[in-house]
Amino acid sequence: MSNRTTAEASFWNTKLGQAAIASIAAMVMMIALSSQIQPGAAHAAPINHPASETGAIAEIA
């Protein structure tokens, strides 16, 4: 039976493991930076649809 700690340590020392560390670090930095750049509280614009007297309106985009 193999020692799990040794197996995990050997993975992080491989090129794939180091690439995984770099990828995780890049994702963490992206999340940290993007959460600081966002403007203040977003306010949704009111939705004004014309009232239809004849029934439902379907918008086809």
N, C-alpha and C positions, 0 to 999 in steps of 0.2 A: 504494500500500500504506500503510495507516495505522500510526501508531506505537502499539504496544501500551501503553506506559507512559502515554501521553497519554490513551488510551481508558480505562484503569483509573482514572486520576486524575479524569477527568471523571465517571465513574460514582459515585465516592464523594462527589462534590460535589453530586449531585442529591438530591432529597427521598427517592427510593427508596434511594439509597446511604446516606444518613444514617439512615434507618429501619433498614436492615440493620445498620449499626454499633451502633445502640441495642439492637437485638435480640440481637446477638452479645454485647454487654456485659452485658445482662440474663441471658443464659444462663450466661455465665462466672461472674457473681456468684451465681446460684442454685446452681450446682455447688459453688462455693467455700464458700458458707454451709452448704449441706446436708451437706457432708462433715465440717464441724466440729461440727455439732449432734448427730450420731449418737452413741448411747450406746456403752459399751464393747463388747467382743467378744460377739457374739450366741451363745448356747448353745441348740442345738436340744433340744427336749424329747424324751425317749424315746417311741417309738411302741409302745404296748402294745395288741396286738390279741388278742382271745380266740382261743384255739386251737380249731380246728374239727376234730372227730373224723370228720365225715361228708364232708368235701371242702372245696372252695374257698368262700370267703365273698365275695359281691359286694355292695358298698354302692352304692345308687342315690341320688344327691343331687338 
